[in-house]
């Protein structure tokens, strides 16, 4: 009696669309059954199973890819748990903003600092001054922030506080921290382009360059700097969407510089561009382009000091038929309480007042002064700063 072996069935070729779609990458695997062998060429590392019903049956090759578990609530909770933890130090006048930032994310831990004139105490950082008035910096429990992500929320509102805070900024990166982030919502600058006479603004330009040298070269060691710039315009966009007349908003820029800075972020709105022209010894604001009549016009600029330019824009926009006039600036500096020149328009008098005046909390002194005073509203930078600290 003789036995015969069925010929081995043809194996799927590499040109098979079915196999090409299901297993694009192959290894070599060998399977033996009785007196014949099967060799499978595969293009991936997934498992193949080989089954035979009888000696005369064809061999079925079935692909069983490894299972991919679905993301569970435990995995999501673990991701939240493993988010970047940040120790946030702050100067005293930034306390309110720091608390709002910490409320955005449980991974941000506040480290409080108390600032005092001449005798400054920090918790856990402590300041004492030498006899010549320079701060003597001592950081208690420095081991506690070793290996941690550390951030410092600064305010460069005046030269005195700038140099006090530079002491903190200088010391923190040297305490073996994992990373150090300087959060500076507003940085007052002086630029050489604005100098009309030799010597004018030299002190301010010197201060600016000195700070940039310290922050960018001294503390951050040159090429390791990773600047992250956040804009307040998304906060404005969100607020405009909440207005009852959101479909009647037009954006006005007081000059070409403001248009260059912001027009791309506000391109979905009709735009009005103003310009300053000189007539004799006076500079007069005129409308360069855009339709004003019947619209709620929002003047957008980066900062405001005395507010002279904004009030001139307000007058010319009202003259050309604006139904309402509002304003937005990221940095409301308002020296000498100059915000008092802006009145609230309760309806029908855009030439005498504004419907809204939005600022951010980058200048905390102003925020306290205009609290609950119409037309002012504060759009907080807490959420974008908290998000940036997680980068």
KOLTOR-225284 format. One record per residue (C-alpha): residue in three letters; z, y negated, x negated. Coordinates in pm, whole numbers, plus 50000, padded with zeros to 5 digits. Layout:
REM KOLTOR-225284
ALAZYX/...
This chain:
REM KOLTOR-225284
UNK500005000050000/UNK499074967849861/UNK500354933549931/UNK498414901749921/UNK499604866549881/UNK498184839650097/UNK496414813149903/UNK498434782049856/UNK497514755550107/UNK495874724649970/UNK498334697249887/UNK497884662350016/UNK495874641949775/UNK496834607849642/UNK494164592849859/UNK495874603450182/UNK496584571850382/UNK499534588450557/UNK501294596450233/UNK500234564150071/UNK501864544450349/UNK505064564450359/UNK505694570849991/UNK503984546349765/UNK505704556949443/UNK505724592349306/UNK507664616449080/UNK506744652148982/UNK508664679549164/UNK508124717849139/UNK509064742649410/UNK508794780949369/UNK508524806549645/UNK508144843949566/UNK505044848849356/UNK503454814649387/UNK504544779649298/UNK503954745949454/UNK503844713649260/UNK504214681049450/UNK503124648649289/UNK504944619849445/UNK504954582849375/UNK508564574549447/UNK512074586749399/UNK512634596449762/UNK513534632449850/UNK510954657549970/UNK511904689350162/UNK509694720350157/UNK509864746350436/UNK507944779150499/UNK507984798750826/UNK506424830450681/UNK504254841650398/UNK501104833350584/UNK502214800550733/UNK501274767750577/UNK503914749350389/UNK505154718050559/UNK506074689150336/UNK508304663850512/UNK509444630950374/UNK513094621750438/UNK513744587250299/UNK517324578450216/UNK519104561750502/UNK519874524650479/UNK523224516250639/UNK523344487050876/UNK525444457150777/UNK528834461750933/UNK531454436651029/UNK533514449250737/UNK530674441050498/UNK530304406550646/UNK534034400950619/UNK533854411850257/UNK531084386750191/UNK533224359050334/UNK536194371050133/UNK534144370849815/UNK532784335549865/UNK533254311349582/UNK536824298249570/UNK537154262449453/UNK540244242649346/UNK539524207249464/UNK541384178849294/UNK540974143549431/UNK542054107949368/UNK544394092149619/UNK541884070749808/UNK539684101449864/UNK542484121250029/UNK541074119250384/UNK537614130450276/UNK539104158350062/UNK541024171650361/UNK537884170950574/UNK535994189750302/UNK538714216550281/UNK538674220650659/UNK535004230650637/UNK535644261750428/UNK538734283450373/UNK537534290250018/UNK538284254249914/UNK541894249249804/UNK543234213849778/UNK545184203449471/UNK546874170749564/UNK547084141149328/UNK549324110849365/UNK548074079349195/UNK550394050849106/UNK549914018748915/UNK551074020548553/UNK553194051548615/UNK550884077148766/UNK551994111948871/UNK549664140048956/UNK550644172349125/UNK549984195748945/UNK548424169848711/UNK550764142948582/UNK549944108648443/UNK552264086848236/UNK551154056448044/UNK551704048447682/UNK553214015047590/UNK549734000047554/UNK548924009247914/UNK546534037947846/UNK547234069248051/UNK549074097947887/UNK547704128448062/UNK549724159848112/UNK548594188648328/UNK551384211448443/UNK550734248248515/UNK547384246348339/UNK547264284448330/UNK547004284048708/UNK543424271348706/UNK542164292548416/UNK539054311248517/UNK538854291748844/UNK536054270248983/UNK537444235048968/UNK536104203349131/UNK537264167449123/UNK536494143249408/UNK536274109249243/UNK535974073249355/UNK534544047549115/UNK535354017949336/UNK536663995649054/UNK536713995748671/UNK540464002748661/UNK540324034648864/UNK537164045748684/UNK538934048848350/UNK542024064748503/UNK539864091548660/UNK537844096548343/UNK541054109848188/UNK541174136948455/UNK537454143948427/UNK537814147348051/UNK540784171048065/UNK539944195648343/UNK536854211848182/UNK538904219747870/UNK541394241748053/UNK539254273348033/UNK538004268848386/UNK535064289548508/UNK533144258548613/UNK533804221648667/UNK532114200348931/UNK532404162748960/UNK531894151049318/UNK530994114249329/UNK530004102649679/UNK529214067349561/UNK528384055849210/UNK528004017949173/UNK525164010848934/UNK523733981048755/UNK520113983748647/UNK518253964748381/UNK515343958948623/UNK517543934448817/UNK518363913448512/UNK516543879948525/UNK518343862648237/UNK519543876147904/UNK523203886047929/UNK523323887948308/UNK524883920748433/UNK525413932448077/UNK528983943548143/UNK527953963248448/UNK525033979248268/UNK527343988047978/UNK529844003748217/UNK527124023848386/UNK525704036748058/UNK529164044647921/UNK530034065248229/UNK526744083648213/UNK527374091047845/UNK530834104647914/UNK529954124348224/UNK526594138048117/UNK527004141947742/UNK530664143047656/UNK532064163847940/UNK529144185448041/UNK527784193147697/UNK524244181247743/UNK521794207347868/UNK524374225548084/UNK524374197648342/UNK523174207848687/UNK523064176448903/UNK522924182149278/UNK521944152449494/UNK522884152349861/UNK521514127650116/UNK523244112550416/UNK519994110550614/UNK520434145150775/UNK523694132050923/UNK521804102551070/UNK519084125051212/UNK521674146451387/UNK523334115751537/UNK520044100851656/UNK519254132951843/UNK522454128052044/UNK521524093452171/UNK520414090152536/UNK517324070752423/UNK516494093852131/UNK512824094252240/UNK512584056352199/UNK513834053251841/UNK511894034951572/UNK513004032251210/UNK512883998951026/UNK513103994450649/UNK514263960650516/UNK511903962650217/UNK509373984950041/UNK512114000149825/UNK513944014150127/UNK510654027650266/UNK509924045849940/UNK513404061449935/UNK513614073450294/UNK510274074950474/UNK509614111750397/UNK512894122250559/UNK512204100750865/UNK508474106150901/UNK508734118951261/UNK509754084451385/UNK507574053651433/UNK508184031151132/UNK508513993951078/UNK508443978950729/UNK509863944650661/UNK509373923250353/UNK511023893450194/UNK508723864150134/UNK509553832249951/UNK509083799150126/UNK510133771549891/UNK513663779649778/UNK514283803650066/UNK513573840450108/UNK512553849250462/UNK512313883950611/UNK509083891550796/UNK507633922450960/UNK504963937050733/UNK503823965150962/UNK504903984451272/UNK505473979151644/UNK508893966351751/UNK508503956552117/UNK510633976652361/UNK512074000752105/UNK515584009151989/UNK515123999851623/UNK517394015051358/UNK517453996751023/UNK517904021750736/UNK518974013250381/UNK520974029150100/UNK523874004350087/UNK525143971550218/UNK527273945150049/UNK527353910750210/UNK524953921950484/UNK522673891850452/UNK519453911950440/UNK520443932850743/UNK521263902450956/UNK517933886350865/UNK516153918550964/UNK518123919151286/UNK516963884051377/UNK513283890351314/UNK513333923851498/UNK515033908251801/UNK512503879851796/UNK509663905051816/UNK511063922352123/UNK513373950352006/UNK515293964152303/UNK518253975352089/UNK519033972051719/UNK521253995251515/UNK521724000951142/UNK522494029350903/UNK523574026850539/UNK524914055350330/UNK527334033150138/UNK529164005950330/UNK530623985650044/UNK531323953250235/UNK533273933249973/UNK535653907050111/UNK535523923250457/UNK531923911950506/UNK531573938450777/UNK533163913051012/UNK529833894651046/UNK528413923651250/UNK529193921651621/UNK528783947751891/UNK525933944252138/UNK527143958252469/UNK523673954652613/UNK520913928752631/UNK521733907952322/UNK520203925052016/UNK519873891651836/UNK523673887151844/UNK524963922351787/UNK524173958351705/UNK524423988351932/UNK525564010851645/UNK526284006251277/UNK526544039851099/UNK528064044350753/UNK529324074950567/UNK532804079750423/UNK531614074850064/UNK533574042050046/UNK537044050650184/UNK538414015250183/UNK535704004050423/UNK536234034750642/UNK539864024950697/UNK538983988650771/UNK536323996051036/UNK538124024751205/UNK537844022051585/UNK535923989351553/UNK532583987851731/UNK529703989351648/UNK530814010151347/UNK530724048051341/UNK531494069751037/UNK529334100150960/UNK531344122750732/UNK529924137550412/UNK532474165950428/UNK530094193150546/UNK527304187450289/UNK529854184150006/UNK531624216150110/UNK528284234150119/UNK527334220449777/UNK530584233049627/UNK529534268549719/UNK526364266749510/
